[in-house]
Amino acid sequence: MPRLRQAGFSLLEMLVTLIVIVLITSLVSLAINSGGQEIELEAKVRNLGEVAAYAVDEAQLMGRDYGLLLQQEVVERDTVYSYQWRERLPEGWREPTTGKEVFAGQTLPPGIELELELEGAPVIDLGLAGAEDELPPQVVFFSSGETTAGTIDVRRRADGELLWRIDWDLLGRFRLLPRGEDPELE
């Protein structure tokens, strides 16, 4: 009588299949996470530009000066950059009293550096976070509609590659330039 072979998978076949699935899942997760940081950075840069344009309008409408405070923070032994919005009140620069959701502070992903230049001169010290109430903002949006002109270069710390350039003029017209290049000129 011929012996019939049982249908099914051996334990070895199941282990090999499981290892292949884990490897594929790990690679996909790694690819998504590395792209996720770029997407997060783009969202933060766009938020900075959009809220700055809003601050220019809000300063004129409300008759109050607003400011942008860029800072460095040390998080888990890594230096990260953040930005906070300020409003000039009689007691000095403080967190805005209105539009708290719009003017919420943001922290950029690790591995990113900011270089601020105001009116053609580089700003060397961005200050350490923790003394927000004492530090005046570097960029001021005046109620008259004028702004401190400048640029912010967003670079990858590892190789210094320029990822974004945010520039603006005295009238507070902001431009977001991927890799520092104006897409309208291409």
FENFENLIN-V705579 format. One line per field, one symbol per residue. phi: phi as a letter, one per 20 degrees, with the letter a starting at -180 (. if undefined). psi: psi as a letter, one per 40 degrees, with the letter a starting at -180 (. if undefined). burial: 1 if it has 9 or more other ideal C-beta (glycine too) atoms within 8 Angstrom, else 0. Layout:
phi=???
psi=???
burial=???
//
This chain:
phi=.feeefeqdffffffffffffffffffffffffffffffffffffffgfffffffffffffemcedbddebdcdclmdecdcccdccedgepfcfgecmgffeffcdfffndcdcdcdlndfefdemefodgfeefffdddfffoebffrbcedcfffcmffebcdcbdfemeecddflndeffee
psi=hihhhhiaiidddddddddddddddddddddddddddddddddddddddddddddddddddefihiihhhiiihhfehhiiiiiiihhideahiiidifdddfhiihiiieiihhhhhfehihdheiiidfdddhiidhhhieeeiihiaihhhihddeehhdihhiiadefhihhhheehhdde.
burial=000000000000010010000000000000000000100111011111101111110111000111111111100000011111111100001111000000100101100101011100001001101001001011111110101001111111000001111111000101111000000000
//
